[in-house]
């Protein structure tokens, strides 16, 4: 989805430990929450990033559904901005993010780079109160997938900028444009690893309260 600058390749397990340690170091009071709003990016005519018949809209929905099941097993309530292949305007997604109290908002995406060399996962926040949530999810994504760490970054994506009532992050779960990552993300086993990373990061963030 986003075009990112060149990155350095560093052992992902080491970076996962670093991000988790940083998140733990910087964590302030984490607002208690019992609801997770999952936002599967794109939908219907908005395919998102695409190579051939591999569409971002399908990957995000499948991943969000997997995260939903894992979070329910952990005892959390889950709200989906979309549960089928439909188009949801950005303003409606952020409105859902603001509708619930005691909640967090997590928007799930897959990335794309024109030069086909982009690789790895990255987590975005806009409001400073969302930084720690992004750090936790990034750390556990790295731990579960062993992909390149592209970092936790500030960005002004609509859904995380306009979701103001709750912590809100946007996660890029790998590059559709990268042949190796695309081959992995097309398997249910790897999408489950991504879902586990997101869910485990959310649960760990909640336990920090």
C-alpha positions in Angstrom: 0.0 0.0 0.0 2.7 2.5 1.0 5.9 3.2 -0.8 8.8 3.1 1.7 12.4 4.2 1.5 15.4 1.8 1.3 15.9 -0.3 4.5 18.7 -2.2 6.2 18.4 -5.9 6.5 19.0 -7.0 10.2 18.3 -10.4 11.8 14.5 -10.2 12.4 14.6 -12.2 15.7 17.1 -9.7 17.1 14.9 -6.8 16.0 11.8 -8.4 17.4 13.4 -8.5 20.8 14.6 -4.9 20.4 11.1 -3.6 19.5 9.5 -5.5 22.3 12.1 -4.2 24.8 11.5 -0.6 23.5 7.7 -1.0 23.8 8.0 -2.2 27.3 10.4 0.6 28.2 8.2 3.3 26.7 4.8 2.0 27.8 2.9 4.4 29.9 -0.6 3.8 31.2 -2.3 1.6 28.6 -6.0 2.3 28.4 -8.1 -0.7 29.5 -10.0 -2.1 26.5 -12.2 -5.1 25.9 -13.0 -4.5 22.2 -10.8 -4.7 19.1 -12.0 -3.1 15.9 -10.4 -4.9 12.9 -10.3 -3.1 9.6 -9.6 -5.3 6.6 -8.3 -2.9 4.0 -9.9 -2.3 0.6 -12.8 -4.4 -0.8 -15.1 -4.9 -3.8 -13.9 -2.7 -6.7 -11.0 -1.4 -4.6 -8.7 -4.3 -5.0 -5.7 -2.7 -3.3 -2.3 -3.9 -4.3 -2.5 -6.6 -6.9 -0.3 -9.0 -8.9 -2.1 -11.2 -11.3 -5.1 -12.6 -9.4 -3.5 -12.0 -6.0 -5.5 -9.1 -4.6 -4.8 -7.3 -1.3 -8.5 -7.0 -0.5 -8.7 -10.9 -0.3 -5.6 -11.2 1.8 -6.6 -8.5 4.3 -10.1 -10.0 4.8 -8.7 -13.5 5.3 -6.1 -12.3 7.7 -8.6 -10.2 9.7 -10.9 -13.2 10.0 -8.0 -15.3 11.4 -7.1 -12.5 13.9 -10.8 -12.3 14.9 -10.9 -15.9 15.8 -7.7 -15.7 17.8 -8.8 -12.7 19.7 -12.2 -14.2 20.5 -10.4 -17.2 22.0 -8.4 -14.7 24.1 -11.7 -13.4 25.5 -11.8 -10.1 23.6 -14.8 -8.7 21.7 -14.2 -8.1 18.0 -15.8 -5.6 15.6 -15.1 -6.0 11.9 -15.4 -2.9 9.6 -16.2 -5.4 6.9 -16.8 -9.2 7.0 -17.3 -9.7 3.3 -16.0 -8.4 0.0 -17.6 -5.0 0.1 -16.4 -1.4 -0.3 -16.3 0.7 2.9 -15.4 4.4 2.6 -12.5 5.6 4.7 -14.7 7.9 6.7 -17.0 5.0 7.6 -14.0 3.0 8.8 -12.7 5.7 11.0 -16.3 6.3 12.2 -16.4 2.7 13.4 -13.1 3.3 15.1 -14.6 6.1 17.1 -18.0 4.4 17.8 -16.9 2.1 20.6 -15.4 2.9 24.0 -12.7 0.8 25.7 -11.4 -0.3 22.2 -8.4 -0.3 19.9 -8.4 0.0 16.1 -6.2 -2.1 13.9 -6.2 -1.7 10.1 -4.7 -4.6 8.2 -3.0 -4.2 4.8 -0.4 -5.7 2.5 2.3 -3.7 0.8 3.4 -3.0 -2.8 6.6 -1.5 -4.3 7.1 -0.7 -8.0 10.6 -1.9 -8.1 9.5 -5.3 -6.7 12.4 -5.3 -4.2 10.5 -4.0 -1.1 10.2 -6.6 1.7 9.2 -6.9 5.3 6.6 -5.7 7.7 5.9 -2.2 9.1 3.5 -0.7 11.6 2.1 2.8 11.4 0.6 5.2 14.0 -0.5 8.8 13.8 -1.4 9.8 17.4 1.4 9.4 19.9 -0.9 7.4 22.2 -0.9 4.7 19.5 2.8 4.3 19.3 3.1 1.6 21.9 0.4 -0.5 20.4 2.2 -0.4 17.0 5.4 -1.4 18.7 3.9 -4.5 20.3 2.3 -5.7 17.1 5.5 -5.1 15.1 7.5 -7.1 17.6 5.2 -10.1 17.6 4.8 -10.0 13.8 8.6 -10.2 13.4 8.7 -13.0 16.0 6.1 -15.1 14.1 7.1 -14.4 10.5 10.8 -13.7 10.5 10.3 -11.1 7.8 12.5 -8.0 7.5 11.8 -5.3 10.0 10.8 -2.0 8.3 10.0 -0.4 11.7 7.3 1.5 13.5 6.6 4.7 11.6 4.5 7.9 11.9 2.1 8.4 9.0 -1.0 10.3 8.2 -3.3 7.6 6.8 -6.9 8.6 7.1 -8.1 5.7 9.2 -5.5 6.2 11.9 -5.5 10.0 11.8 -9.3 10.3 12.1 -9.7 7.5 14.7 -9.3 9.8 17.7 -11.3 8.1 20.4 -9.1 5.0 20.6 -5.5 3.9 19.9 -5.3 3.2 16.2 -2.6 1.5 14.0 -2.2 0.4 10.4 -0.2 -2.7 9.8 1.5 -3.7 6.5 2.0 -7.4 6.5 4.5 -8.0 3.7 4.8 -7.1 0.0 2.5 -8.5 -2.7 5.0 -7.2 -5.2 7.9 -9.3 -3.7 7.8 -12.8 -5.4 9.1 -14.6 -2.3 6.8 -12.9 0.1 3.8 -13.3 -2.2 4.4 -17.0 -2.5 4.4 -17.3 1.3 1.4 -15.1 1.9 -0.7 -17.1 -0.5 -0.5 -20.0 1.9 -3.0 -20.3 4.8 -0.2 -21.4 7.1 1.7 -18.2 6.6 -1.3 -15.9 6.8 -2.0 -17.7 10.1 1.5 -16.8 11.3 0.7 -13.1 10.4 -2.6 -13.3 12.3 -0.9 -14.9 15.3 1.7 -12.1 15.4 -1.1 -9.4 15.3 -3.2 -11.1 17.9 -0.3 -11.9 20.2 0.9 -8.3 20.0 -2.6 -7.0 20.9 -2.9 -9.4 23.8 0.6 -8.5 25.1 -0.3 -4.8 24.8 -3.5 -5.4 26.8 -1.6 -7.3 29.5 0.8 -4.3 29.9 -2.1 -2.4 31.6 
